[in-house]
Amino acid sequence: MPTVIGHHDVKDKDHWLASPKREEVFGPMGITNIRTFVNPENPTQVAVMMDVPDLDVLNTAMQTEEMKAAMAYDGVLPETLVILVEA
């Protein structure tokens, strides 16, 4: 099961950290071990690390309206999103 990192900018770090949306959207995909990270020198830069059982499912989900709505709720700036996959 590969580990995936998604890093991006957010409008409000505290709101993003407190949000239940990560579990709500990633949990049903079987994604586990979700961890959050914040750049201490620029708290609008954040990351999520997680174990993803099916990368195709994740990639498809990233294009859905549900995922776009979750990112908007979390204050994610989608144009800054970069996804890295464990090599």
HTML snippet that shows the backbone in 3Dmol.js (N, CA, C, O; Angstrom):
<script src="https://3Dmol.org/build/3Dmol-min.js"></script>
<div id="view" style="width:600px;height:400px;position:relative"></div>
<script>
const pdb = `
ATOM      1  N   MET A   1       0.851  -1.177   0.000  1.00  0.00           N
ATOM      2  CA  MET A   1       0.000   0.000   0.000  1.00  0.00           C
ATOM      3  C   MET A   1       0.894   1.236   0.000  1.00  0.00           C
ATOM      4  O   MET A   1       1.645   1.450   0.952  1.00  0.00           O
ATOM      5  N   PRO A   2       0.828   2.050  -1.048  1.00  0.00           N
ATOM      6  CA  PRO A   2       1.704   3.225  -1.099  1.00  0.00           C
ATOM      7  C   PRO A   2       1.258   4.327  -0.137  1.00  0.00           C
ATOM      8  O   PRO A   2       0.079   4.473   0.185  1.00  0.00           O
ATOM      9  N   THR A   3       2.237   5.079   0.297  1.00  0.00           N
ATOM     10  CA  THR A   3       1.982   6.277   1.077  1.00  0.00           C
ATOM     11  C   THR A   3       1.949   7.449   0.111  1.00  0.00           C
ATOM     12  O   THR A   3       2.778   7.551  -0.794  1.00  0.00           O
ATOM     13  N   VAL A   4       0.981   8.330   0.314  1.00  0.00           N
ATOM     14  CA  VAL A   4       0.800   9.494  -0.549  1.00  0.00           C
ATOM     15  C   VAL A   4       0.878  10.745   0.318  1.00  0.00           C
ATOM     16  O   VAL A   4       0.369  10.778   1.438  1.00  0.00           O
ATOM     17  N   ILE A   5       1.526  11.774  -0.225  1.00  0.00           N
ATOM     18  CA  ILE A   5       1.572  13.083   0.423  1.00  0.00           C
ATOM     19  C   ILE A   5       0.889  14.077  -0.503  1.00  0.00           C
ATOM     20  O   ILE A   5       1.190  14.133  -1.695  1.00  0.00           O
ATOM     21  N   GLY A   6      -0.011  14.841   0.034  1.00  0.00           N
ATOM     22  CA  GLY A   6      -0.609  15.951  -0.700  1.00  0.00           C
ATOM     23  C   GLY A   6      -0.252  17.228   0.033  1.00  0.00           C
ATOM     24  O   GLY A   6      -0.586  17.386   1.208  1.00  0.00           O
ATOM     25  N   HIS A   7       0.421  18.138  -0.645  1.00  0.00           N
ATOM     26  CA  HIS A   7       0.701  19.409   0.025  1.00  0.00           C
ATOM     27  C   HIS A   7       0.079  20.547  -0.778  1.00  0.00           C
ATOM     28  O   HIS A   7      -0.008  20.511  -2.005  1.00  0.00           O
ATOM     29  N   HIS A   8      -0.348  21.557  -0.026  1.00  0.00           N
ATOM     30  CA  HIS A   8      -1.079  22.674  -0.628  1.00  0.00           C
ATOM     31  C   HIS A   8      -1.145  23.823   0.359  1.00  0.00           C
ATOM     32  O   HIS A   8      -0.751  23.689   1.517  1.00  0.00           O
ATOM     33  N   ASP A   9      -1.639  24.931  -0.103  1.00  0.00           N
ATOM     34  CA  ASP A   9      -1.848  26.094   0.762  1.00  0.00           C
ATOM     35  C   ASP A   9      -3.304  26.117   1.218  1.00  0.00           C
ATOM     36  O   ASP A   9      -4.194  25.614   0.533  1.00  0.00           O
ATOM     37  N   VAL A  10      -3.522  26.702   2.372  1.00  0.00           N
ATOM     38  CA  VAL A  10      -4.873  26.860   2.918  1.00  0.00           C
ATOM     39  C   VAL A  10      -5.077  28.303   3.358  1.00  0.00           C
ATOM     40  O   VAL A  10      -4.125  29.047   3.595  1.00  0.00           O
ATOM     41  N   LYS A  11      -6.340  28.671   3.459  1.00  0.00           N
ATOM     42  CA  LYS A  11      -6.680  30.022   3.911  1.00  0.00           C
ATOM     43  C   LYS A  11      -6.504  30.176   5.423  1.00  0.00           C
ATOM     44  O   LYS A  11      -6.086  31.231   5.900  1.00  0.00           O
ATOM     45  N   ASP A  12      -6.829  29.110   6.177  1.00  0.00           N
ATOM     46  CA  ASP A  12      -6.831  29.176   7.641  1.00  0.00           C
ATOM     47  C   ASP A  12      -6.375  27.833   8.192  1.00  0.00           C
ATOM     48  O   ASP A  12      -7.117  26.851   8.148  1.00  0.00           O
ATOM     49  N   LYS A  13      -5.170  27.794   8.704  1.00  0.00           N
ATOM     50  CA  LYS A  13      -4.579  26.556   9.211  1.00  0.00           C
ATOM     51  C   LYS A  13      -5.422  25.934  10.317  1.00  0.00           C
ATOM     52  O   LYS A  13      -5.625  24.719  10.312  1.00  0.00           O
ATOM     53  N   ASP A  14      -5.915  26.721  11.256  1.00  0.00           N
ATOM     54  CA  ASP A  14      -6.672  26.176  12.379  1.00  0.00           C
ATOM     55  C   ASP A  14      -7.971  25.532  11.909  1.00  0.00           C
ATOM     56  O   ASP A  14      -8.344  24.460  12.384  1.00  0.00           O
ATOM     57  N   HIS A  15      -8.658  26.184  10.979  1.00  0.00           N
ATOM     58  CA  HIS A  15      -9.884  25.602  10.427  1.00  0.00           C
ATOM     59  C   HIS A  15      -9.564  24.294   9.711  1.00  0.00           C
ATOM     60  O   HIS A  15     -10.268  23.299   9.886  1.00  0.00           O
ATOM     61  N   TRP A  16      -8.504  24.294   8.904  1.00  0.00           N
ATOM     62  CA  TRP A  16      -8.110  23.097   8.156  1.00  0.00           C
ATOM     63  C   TRP A  16      -7.787  21.944   9.107  1.00  0.00           C
ATOM     64  O   TRP A  16      -8.235  20.818   8.890  1.00  0.00           O
ATOM     65  N   LEU A  17      -7.021  22.216  10.151  1.00  0.00           N
ATOM     66  CA  LEU A  17      -6.651  21.165  11.102  1.00  0.00           C
ATOM     67  C   LEU A  17      -7.869  20.586  11.813  1.00  0.00           C
ATOM     68  O   LEU A  17      -7.915  19.385  12.081  1.00  0.00           O
ATOM     69  N   ALA A  18      -8.846  21.418  12.118  1.00  0.00           N
ATOM     70  CA  ALA A  18     -10.023  20.969  12.870  1.00  0.00           C
ATOM     71  C   ALA A  18     -11.081  20.299  12.002  1.00  0.00           C
ATOM     72  O   ALA A  18     -12.020  19.702  12.529  1.00  0.00           O
ATOM     73  N   SER A  19     -10.949  20.384  10.708  1.00  0.00           N
ATOM     74  CA  SER A  19     -11.993  19.905   9.811  1.00  0.00           C
ATOM     75  C   SER A  19     -12.154  18.379   9.843  1.00  0.00           C
ATOM     76  O   SER A  19     -11.163  17.650   9.883  1.00  0.00           O
ATOM     77  N   PRO A  20     -13.404  17.902   9.825  1.00  0.00           N
ATOM     78  CA  PRO A  20     -13.666  16.464   9.744  1.00  0.00           C
ATOM     79  C   PRO A  20     -13.679  15.941   8.305  1.00  0.00           C
ATOM     80  O   PRO A  20     -13.844  14.740   8.092  1.00  0.00           O
ATOM     81  N   LYS A  21     -13.511  16.810   7.330  1.00  0.00           N
ATOM     82  CA  LYS A  21     -13.686  16.428   5.924  1.00  0.00           C
ATOM     83  C   LYS A  21     -12.707  15.367   5.445  1.00  0.00           C
ATOM     84  O   LYS A  21     -13.078  14.516   4.636  1.00  0.00           O
ATOM     85  N   ARG A  22     -11.462  15.394   5.923  1.00  0.00           N
ATOM     86  CA  ARG A  22     -10.490  14.389   5.472  1.00  0.00           C
ATOM     87  C   ARG A  22     -11.007  12.988   5.739  1.00  0.00           C
ATOM     88  O   ARG A  22     -11.013  12.140   4.846  1.00  0.00           O
ATOM     89  N   GLU A  23     -11.440  12.746   6.969  1.00  0.00           N
ATOM     90  CA  GLU A  23     -11.963  11.415   7.317  1.00  0.00           C
ATOM     91  C   GLU A  23     -13.228  11.101   6.536  1.00  0.00           C
ATOM     92  O   GLU A  23     -13.428   9.967   6.100  1.00  0.00           O
ATOM     93  N   GLU A  24     -14.080  12.100   6.358  1.00  0.00           N
ATOM     94  CA  GLU A  24     -15.346  11.878   5.656  1.00  0.00           C
ATOM     95  C   GLU A  24     -15.141  11.464   4.206  1.00  0.00           C
ATOM     96  O   GLU A  24     -15.842  10.576   3.719  1.00  0.00           O
ATOM     97  N   VAL A  25     -14.198  12.085   3.505  1.00  0.00           N
ATOM     98  CA  VAL A  25     -14.029  11.768   2.081  1.00  0.00           C
ATOM     99  C   VAL A  25     -13.026  10.646   1.840  1.00  0.00           C
ATOM    100  O   VAL A  25     -13.206   9.856   0.914  1.00  0.00           O
ATOM    101  N   PHE A  26     -11.981  10.558   2.648  1.00  0.00           N
ATOM    102  CA  PHE A  26     -10.965   9.535   2.410  1.00  0.00           C
ATOM    103  C   PHE A  26     -11.301   8.198   3.071  1.00  0.00           C
ATOM    104  O   PHE A  26     -10.935   7.146   2.547  1.00  0.00           O
ATOM    105  N   GLY A  27     -11.983   8.221   4.199  1.00  0.00           N
ATOM    106  CA  GLY A  27     -12.317   6.994   4.918  1.00  0.00           C
ATOM    107  C   GLY A  27     -13.037   5.954   4.072  1.00  0.00           C
ATOM    108  O   GLY A  27     -12.633   4.791   4.071  1.00  0.00           O
ATOM    109  N   PRO A  28     -14.101   6.336   3.343  1.00  0.00           N
ATOM    110  CA  PRO A  28     -14.820   5.360   2.528  1.00  0.00           C
ATOM    111  C   PRO A  28     -13.979   4.740   1.404  1.00  0.00           C
ATOM    112  O   PRO A  28     -14.352   3.705   0.853  1.00  0.00           O
ATOM    113  N   MET A  29     -12.848   5.369   1.064  1.00  0.00           N
ATOM    114  CA  MET A  29     -11.956   4.824   0.042  1.00  0.00           C
ATOM    115  C   MET A  29     -10.956   3.839   0.626  1.00  0.00           C
ATOM    116  O   MET A  29     -10.116   3.305  -0.098  1.00  0.00           O
ATOM    117  N   GLY A  30     -11.040   3.595   1.932  1.00  0.00           N
ATOM    118  CA  GLY A  30     -10.109   2.689   2.586  1.00  0.00           C
ATOM    119  C   GLY A  30      -8.769   3.321   2.914  1.00  0.00           C
ATOM    120  O   GLY A  30      -7.826   2.628   3.295  1.00  0.00           O
ATOM    121  N   ILE A  31      -8.683   4.636   2.767  1.00  0.00           N
ATOM    122  CA  ILE A  31      -7.449   5.361   3.081  1.00  0.00           C
ATOM    123  C   ILE A  31      -7.299   5.427   4.594  1.00  0.00           C
ATOM    124  O   ILE A  31      -8.242   5.762   5.312  1.00  0.00           O
ATOM    125  N   THR A  32      -6.097   5.101   5.066  1.00  0.00           N
ATOM    126  CA  THR A  32      -5.843   5.030   6.502  1.00  0.00           C
ATOM    127  C   THR A  32      -4.594   5.809   6.868  1.00  0.00           C
ATOM    128  O   THR A  32      -3.873   6.316   6.009  1.00  0.00           O
ATOM    129  N   ASN A  33      -4.363   5.889   8.166  1.00  0.00           N
ATOM    130  CA  ASN A  33      -3.154   6.486   8.715  1.00  0.00           C
ATOM    131  C   ASN A  33      -2.962   7.919   8.207  1.00  0.00           C
ATOM    132  O   ASN A  33      -1.866   8.304   7.799  1.00  0.00           O
ATOM    133  N   ILE A  34      -4.037   8.693   8.239  1.00  0.00           N
ATOM    134  CA  ILE A  34      -4.004  10.081   7.762  1.00  0.00           C
ATOM    135  C   ILE A  34      -3.311  10.958   8.803  1.00  0.00           C
ATOM    136  O   ILE A  34      -3.719  11.016   9.963  1.00  0.00           O
ATOM    137  N   ARG A  35      -2.252  11.640   8.359  1.00  0.00           N
ATOM    138  CA  ARG A  35      -1.487  12.517   9.236  1.00  0.00           C
ATOM    139  C   ARG A  35      -1.408  13.901   8.624  1.00  0.00           C
ATOM    140  O   ARG A  35      -1.310  14.037   7.405  1.00  0.00           O
ATOM    141  N   THR A  36      -1.449  14.929   9.457  1.00  0.00           N
ATOM    142  CA  THR A  36      -1.409  16.308   8.971  1.00  0.00           C
ATOM    143  C   THR A  36      -0.104  16.972   9.390  1.00  0.00           C
ATOM    144  O   THR A  36       0.476  16.654  10.429  1.00  0.00           O
ATOM    145  N   PHE A  37       0.343  17.911   8.542  1.00  0.00           N
ATOM    146  CA  PHE A  37       1.592  18.627   8.777  1.00  0.00           C
ATOM    147  C   PHE A  37       1.387  20.097   8.450  1.00  0.00           C
ATOM    148  O   PHE A  37       0.600  20.444   7.569  1.00  0.00           O
ATOM    149  N   VAL A  38       2.102  20.959   9.170  1.00  0.00           N
ATOM    150  CA  VAL A  38       2.038  22.404   8.964  1.00  0.00           C
ATOM    151  C   VAL A  38       3.464  22.946   8.927  1.00  0.00           C
ATOM    152  O   VAL A  38       4.301  22.575   9.750  1.00  0.00           O
ATOM    153  N   ASN A  39       3.726  23.816   7.975  1.00  0.00           N
ATOM    154  CA  ASN A  39       5.017  24.493   7.915  1.00  0.00           C
ATOM    155  C   ASN A  39       5.049  25.526   9.048  1.00  0.00           C
ATOM    156  O   ASN A  39       4.271  26.479   9.022  1.00  0.00           O
ATOM    157  N   PRO A  40       5.925  25.358  10.037  1.00  0.00           N
ATOM    158  CA  PRO A  40       5.935  26.294  11.167  1.00  0.00           C
ATOM    159  C   PRO A  40       6.350  27.715  10.784  1.00  0.00           C
ATOM    160  O   PRO A  40       6.042  28.666  11.502  1.00  0.00           O
ATOM    161  N   GLU A  41       7.043  27.859   9.665  1.00  0.00           N
ATOM    162  CA  GLU A  41       7.463  29.187   9.238  1.00  0.00           C
ATOM    163  C   GLU A  41       6.442  29.862   8.327  1.00  0.00           C
ATOM    164  O   GLU A  41       6.491  31.076   8.127  1.00  0.00           O
ATOM    165  N   ASN A  42       5.525  29.083   7.780  1.00  0.00           N
ATOM    166  CA  ASN A  42       4.440  29.624   6.957  1.00  0.00           C
ATOM    167  C   ASN A  42       3.228  28.717   7.148  1.00  0.00           C
ATOM    168  O   ASN A  42       3.037  27.782   6.371  1.00  0.00           O
ATOM    169  N   PRO A  43       2.403  28.976   8.170  1.00  0.00           N
ATOM    170  CA  PRO A  43       1.321  28.066   8.518  1.00  0.00           C
ATOM    171  C   PRO A  43       0.208  27.936   7.472  1.00  0.00           C
ATOM    172  O   PRO A  43      -0.718  27.146   7.658  1.00  0.00           O
ATOM    173  N   THR A  44       0.284  28.687   6.393  1.00  0.00           N
ATOM    174  CA  THR A  44      -0.701  28.464   5.327  1.00  0.00           C
ATOM    175  C   THR A  44      -0.261  27.327   4.407  1.00  0.00           C
ATOM    176  O   THR A  44      -1.023  26.917   3.532  1.00  0.00           O
ATOM    177  N   GLN A  45       0.955  26.813   4.589  1.00  0.00           N
ATOM    178  CA  GLN A  45       1.444  25.669   3.823  1.00  0.00           C
ATOM    179  C   GLN A  45       1.289  24.422   4.674  1.00  0.00           C
ATOM    180  O   GLN A  45       1.874  24.306   5.750  1.00  0.00           O
ATOM    181  N   VAL A  46       0.484  23.485   4.167  1.00  0.00           N
ATOM    182  CA  VAL A  46       0.163  22.284   4.934  1.00  0.00           C
ATOM    183  C   VAL A  46       0.309  21.046   4.058  1.00  0.00           C
ATOM    184  O   VAL A  46       0.461  21.139   2.840  1.00  0.00           O
ATOM    185  N   ALA A  47       0.258  19.891   4.704  1.00  0.00           N
ATOM    186  CA  ALA A  47       0.336  18.629   3.970  1.00  0.00           C
ATOM    187  C   ALA A  47      -0.459  17.552   4.688  1.00  0.00           C
ATOM    188  O   ALA A  47      -0.702  17.619   5.893  1.00  0.00           O
ATOM    189  N   VAL A  48      -0.853  16.560   3.905  1.00  0.00           N
ATOM    190  CA  VAL A  48      -1.509  15.362   4.418  1.00  0.00           C
ATOM    191  C   VAL A  48      -0.692  14.179   3.926  1.00  0.00           C
ATOM    192  O   VAL A  48      -0.318  14.122   2.755  1.00  0.00           O
ATOM    193  N   MET A  49      -0.415  13.234   4.820  1.00  0.00           N
ATOM    194  CA  MET A  49       0.240  11.981   4.444  1.00  0.00           C
ATOM    195  C   MET A  49      -0.729  10.866   4.801  1.00  0.00           C
ATOM    196  O   MET A  49      -1.335  10.882   5.873  1.00  0.00           O
ATOM    197  N   MET A  50      -0.877   9.891   3.897  1.00  0.00           N
ATOM    198  CA  MET A  50      -1.851   8.836   4.142  1.00  0.00           C
ATOM    199  C   MET A  50      -1.490   7.581   3.362  1.00  0.00           C
ATOM    200  O   MET A  50      -0.774   7.640   2.362  1.00  0.00           O
ATOM    201  N   ASP A  51      -1.987   6.465   3.823  1.00  0.00           N
ATOM    202  CA  ASP A  51      -1.797   5.187   3.144  1.00  0.00           C
ATOM    203  C   ASP A  51      -3.010   4.939   2.261  1.00  0.00           C
ATOM    204  O   ASP A  51      -4.148   4.934   2.731  1.00  0.00           O
ATOM    205  N   VAL A  52      -2.749   4.733   0.964  1.00  0.00           N
ATOM    206  CA  VAL A  52      -3.816   4.659  -0.038  1.00  0.00           C
ATOM    207  C   VAL A  52      -3.816   3.277  -0.683  1.00  0.00           C
ATOM    208  O   VAL A  52      -2.855   2.916  -1.362  1.00  0.00           O
ATOM    209  N   PRO A  53      -4.889   2.488  -0.481  1.00  0.00           N
ATOM    210  CA  PRO A  53      -4.912   1.141  -1.046  1.00  0.00           C
ATOM    211  C   PRO A  53      -5.086   1.087  -2.562  1.00  0.00           C
ATOM    212  O   PRO A  53      -4.673   0.121  -3.202  1.00  0.00           O
ATOM    213  N   ASP A  54      -5.700   2.129  -3.137  1.00  0.00           N
ATOM    214  CA  ASP A  54      -5.957   2.116  -4.579  1.00  0.00           C
ATOM    215  C   ASP A  54      -5.783   3.536  -5.131  1.00  0.00           C
ATOM    216  O   ASP A  54      -6.643   4.398  -4.951  1.00  0.00           O
ATOM    217  N   LEU A  55      -4.658   3.752  -5.802  1.00  0.00           N
ATOM    218  CA  LEU A  55      -4.360   5.085  -6.334  1.00  0.00           C
ATOM    219  C   LEU A  55      -5.352   5.515  -7.401  1.00  0.00           C
ATOM    220  O   LEU A  55      -5.658   6.702  -7.511  1.00  0.00           O
ATOM    221  N   ASP A  56      -5.861   4.574  -8.188  1.00  0.00           N
ATOM    222  CA  ASP A  56      -6.850   4.917  -9.216  1.00  0.00           C
ATOM    223  C   ASP A  56      -8.122   5.473  -8.588  1.00  0.00           C
ATOM    224  O   ASP A  56      -8.705   6.429  -9.099  1.00  0.00           O
ATOM    225  N   VAL A  57      -8.548   4.878  -7.487  1.00  0.00           N
ATOM    226  CA  VAL A  57      -9.744   5.368  -6.785  1.00  0.00           C
ATOM    227  C   VAL A  57      -9.496   6.788  -6.281  1.00  0.00           C
ATOM    228  O   VAL A  57     -10.356   7.657  -6.418  1.00  0.00           O
ATOM    229  N   LEU A  58      -8.330   7.021  -5.703  1.00  0.00           N
ATOM    230  CA  LEU A  58      -8.009   8.362  -5.208  1.00  0.00           C
ATOM    231  C   LEU A  58      -7.977   9.364  -6.354  1.00  0.00           C
ATOM    232  O   LEU A  58      -8.565  10.441  -6.251  1.00  0.00           O
ATOM    233  N   ASN A  59      -7.298   9.024  -7.443  1.00  0.00           N
ATOM    234  CA  ASN A  59      -7.188   9.943  -8.576  1.00  0.00           C
ATOM    235  C   ASN A  59      -8.554  10.285  -9.157  1.00  0.00           C
ATOM    236  O   ASN A  59      -8.809  11.436  -9.512  1.00  0.00           O
ATOM    237  N   THR A  60      -9.429   9.294  -9.253  1.00  0.00           N
ATOM    238  CA  THR A  60     -10.785   9.545  -9.746  1.00  0.00           C
ATOM    239  C   THR A  60     -11.554  10.439  -8.773  1.00  0.00           C
ATOM    240  O   THR A  60     -12.245  11.370  -9.186  1.00  0.00           O
ATOM    241  N   ALA A  61     -11.428  10.150  -7.495  1.00  0.00           N
ATOM    242  CA  ALA A  61     -12.143  10.929  -6.477  1.00  0.00           C
ATOM    243  C   ALA A  61     -11.700  12.385  -6.462  1.00  0.00           C
ATOM    244  O   ALA A  61     -12.502  13.274  -6.173  1.00  0.00           O
ATOM    245  N   MET A  62     -10.444  12.636  -6.769  1.00  0.00           N
ATOM    246  CA  MET A  62      -9.933  14.012  -6.739  1.00  0.00           C
ATOM    247  C   MET A  62     -10.632  14.889  -7.770  1.00  0.00           C
ATOM    248  O   MET A  62     -10.581  16.114  -7.662  1.00  0.00           O
ATOM    249  N   GLN A  63     -11.279  14.299  -8.758  1.00  0.00           N
ATOM    250  CA  GLN A  63     -11.963  15.062  -9.804  1.00  0.00           C
ATOM    251  C   GLN A  63     -13.448  15.282  -9.524  1.00  0.00           C
ATOM    252  O   GLN A  63     -14.122  15.969 -10.292  1.00  0.00           O
ATOM    253  N   THR A  64     -13.968  14.710  -8.439  1.00  0.00           N
ATOM    254  CA  THR A  64     -15.400  14.766  -8.178  1.00  0.00           C
ATOM    255  C   THR A  64     -15.819  16.084  -7.525  1.00  0.00           C
ATOM    256  O   THR A  64     -15.007  16.792  -6.929  1.00  0.00           O
ATOM    257  N   GLU A  65     -17.090  16.383  -7.654  1.00  0.00           N
ATOM    258  CA  GLU A  65     -17.653  17.569  -6.996  1.00  0.00           C
ATOM    259  C   GLU A  65     -17.585  17.435  -5.482  1.00  0.00           C
ATOM    260  O   GLU A  65     -17.396  18.429  -4.780  1.00  0.00           O
ATOM    261  N   GLU A  66     -17.738  16.207  -4.968  1.00  0.00           N
ATOM    262  CA  GLU A  66     -17.652  15.994  -3.523  1.00  0.00           C
ATOM    263  C   GLU A  66     -16.277  16.399  -3.002  1.00  0.00           C
ATOM    264  O   GLU A  66     -16.173  17.048  -1.961  1.00  0.00           O
ATOM    265  N   MET A  67     -15.220  16.017  -3.720  1.00  0.00           N
ATOM    266  CA  MET A  67     -13.868  16.362  -3.283  1.00  0.00           C
ATOM    267  C   MET A  67     -13.632  17.867  -3.419  1.00  0.00           C
ATOM    268  O   MET A  67     -13.013  18.482  -2.551  1.00  0.00           O
ATOM    269  N   LYS A  68     -14.121  18.451  -4.499  1.00  0.00           N
ATOM    270  CA  LYS A  68     -13.974  19.900  -4.665  1.00  0.00           C
ATOM    271  C   LYS A  68     -14.685  20.648  -3.543  1.00  0.00           C
ATOM    272  O   LYS A  68     -14.178  21.645  -3.029  1.00  0.00           O
ATOM    273  N   ALA A  69     -15.866  20.157  -3.168  1.00  0.00           N
ATOM    274  CA  ALA A  69     -16.606  20.793  -2.076  1.00  0.00           C
ATOM    275  C   ALA A  69     -15.878  20.629  -0.747  1.00  0.00           C
ATOM    276  O   ALA A  69     -15.844  21.558   0.060  1.00  0.00           O
ATOM    277  N   ALA A  70     -15.297  19.459  -0.513  1.00  0.00           N
ATOM    278  CA  ALA A  70     -14.554  19.222   0.730  1.00  0.00           C
ATOM    279  C   ALA A  70     -13.332  20.138   0.795  1.00  0.00           C
ATOM    280  O   ALA A  70     -13.033  20.706   1.845  1.00  0.00           O
ATOM    281  N   MET A  71     -12.630  20.280  -0.328  1.00  0.00           N
ATOM    282  CA  MET A  71     -11.465  21.160  -0.345  1.00  0.00           C
ATOM    283  C   MET A  71     -11.885  22.614  -0.124  1.00  0.00           C
ATOM    284  O   MET A  71     -11.204  23.356   0.584  1.00  0.00           O
ATOM    285  N   ALA A  72     -12.993  23.020  -0.721  1.00  0.00           N
ATOM    286  CA  ALA A  72     -13.482  24.381  -0.523  1.00  0.00           C
ATOM    287  C   ALA A  72     -13.857  24.603   0.948  1.00  0.00           C
ATOM    288  O   ALA A  72     -13.541  25.644   1.523  1.00  0.00           O
ATOM    289  N   TYR A  73     -14.530  23.623   1.548  1.00  0.00           N
ATOM    290  CA  TYR A  73     -14.908  23.714   2.959  1.00  0.00           C
ATOM    291  C   TYR A  73     -13.666  23.875   3.836  1.00  0.00           C
ATOM    292  O   TYR A  73     -13.660  24.646   4.796  1.00  0.00           O
ATOM    293  N   ASP A  74     -12.613  23.131   3.485  1.00  0.00           N
ATOM    294  CA  ASP A  74     -11.375  23.166   4.267  1.00  0.00           C
ATOM    295  C   ASP A  74     -10.518  24.406   4.003  1.00  0.00           C
ATOM    296  O   ASP A  74      -9.533  24.638   4.703  1.00  0.00           O
ATOM    297  N   GLY A  75     -10.889  25.200   3.001  1.00  0.00           N
ATOM    298  CA  GLY A  75     -10.107  26.380   2.674  1.00  0.00           C
ATOM    299  C   GLY A  75      -8.846  26.077   1.881  1.00  0.00           C
ATOM    300  O   GLY A  75      -7.903  26.868   1.876  1.00  0.00           O
ATOM    301  N   VAL A  76      -8.832  24.918   1.206  1.00  0.00           N
ATOM    302  CA  VAL A  76      -7.687  24.536   0.382  1.00  0.00           C
ATOM    303  C   VAL A  76      -7.671  25.399  -0.876  1.00  0.00           C
ATOM    304  O   VAL A  76      -8.712  25.625  -1.494  1.00  0.00           O
ATOM    305  N   LEU A  77      -6.499  25.876  -1.248  1.00  0.00           N
ATOM    306  CA  LEU A  77      -6.324  26.590  -2.511  1.00  0.00           C
ATOM    307  C   LEU A  77      -5.931  25.539  -3.548  1.00  0.00           C
ATOM    308  O   LEU A  77      -4.760  25.170  -3.637  1.00  0.00           O
ATOM    309  N   PRO A  78      -6.905  25.049  -4.339  1.00  0.00           N
ATOM    310  CA  PRO A  78      -6.674  23.880  -5.194  1.00  0.00           C
ATOM    311  C   PRO A  78      -5.563  24.050  -6.219  1.00  0.00           C
ATOM    312  O   PRO A  78      -4.940  23.068  -6.623  1.00  0.00           O
ATOM    313  N   GLU A  79      -5.308  25.270  -6.640  1.00  0.00           N
ATOM    314  CA  GLU A  79      -4.254  25.487  -7.629  1.00  0.00           C
ATOM    315  C   GLU A  79      -2.861  25.233  -7.047  1.00  0.00           C
ATOM    316  O   GLU A  79      -1.888  25.162  -7.798  1.00  0.00           O
ATOM    317  N   THR A  80      -2.749  25.097  -5.723  1.00  0.00           N
ATOM    318  CA  THR A  80      -1.458  24.848  -5.088  1.00  0.00           C
ATOM    319  C   THR A  80      -1.228  23.383  -4.781  1.00  0.00           C
ATOM    320  O   THR A  80      -0.149  23.022  -4.310  1.00  0.00           O
ATOM    321  N   LEU A  81      -2.211  22.523  -5.034  1.00  0.00           N
ATOM    322  CA  LEU A  81      -2.138  21.106  -4.651  1.00  0.00           C
ATOM    323  C   LEU A  81      -1.091  20.360  -5.474  1.00  0.00           C
ATOM    324  O   LEU A  81      -1.084  20.416  -6.704  1.00  0.00           O
ATOM    325  N   VAL A  82      -0.209  19.662  -4.763  1.00  0.00           N
ATOM    326  CA  VAL A  82       0.773  18.768  -5.368  1.00  0.00           C
ATOM    327  C   VAL A  82       0.647  17.425  -4.646  1.00  0.00           C
ATOM    328  O   VAL A  82       0.659  17.371  -3.417  1.00  0.00           O
ATOM    329  N   ILE A  83       0.527  16.339  -5.422  1.00  0.00           N
ATOM    330  CA  ILE A  83       0.414  15.009  -4.836  1.00  0.00           C
ATOM    331  C   ILE A  83       1.693  14.239  -5.162  1.00  0.00           C
ATOM    332  O   ILE A  83       2.117  14.166  -6.315  1.00  0.00           O
ATOM    333  N   LEU A  84       2.291  13.671  -4.126  1.00  0.00           N
ATOM    334  CA  LEU A  84       3.487  12.852  -4.251  1.00  0.00           C
ATOM    335  C   LEU A  84       3.154  11.429  -3.835  1.00  0.00           C
ATOM    336  O   LEU A  84       2.457  11.208  -2.845  1.00  0.00           O
ATOM    337  N   VAL A  85       3.658  10.466  -4.599  1.00  0.00           N
ATOM    338  CA  VAL A  85       3.402   9.051  -4.322  1.00  0.00           C
ATOM    339  C   VAL A  85       4.719   8.385  -3.969  1.00  0.00           C
ATOM    340  O   VAL A  85       5.740   8.601  -4.622  1.00  0.00           O
ATOM    341  N   GLU A  86       4.677   7.574  -2.928  1.00  0.00           N
ATOM    342  CA  GLU A  86       5.869   6.846  -2.489  1.00  0.00           C
ATOM    343  C   GLU A  86       6.448   6.057  -3.648  1.00  0.00           C
ATOM    344  O   GLU A  86       5.726   5.342  -4.343  1.00  0.00           O
ATOM    345  N   ALA A  87       7.744   6.187  -3.856  1.00  0.00           N
ATOM    346  CA  ALA A  87       8.407   5.484  -4.960  1.00  0.00           C
ATOM    347  C   ALA A  87       8.903   4.119  -4.524  1.00  0.00           C
ATOM    348  O   ALA A  87       9.486   3.389  -5.326  1.00  0.00           O
TER     349      ALA A  87
END
`;
const viewer = $3Dmol.createViewer("view");
viewer.addModel(pdb, "pdb");
viewer.setStyle({}, {cartoon: {color: "spectrum"}});
viewer.zoomTo();
viewer.render();
</script>
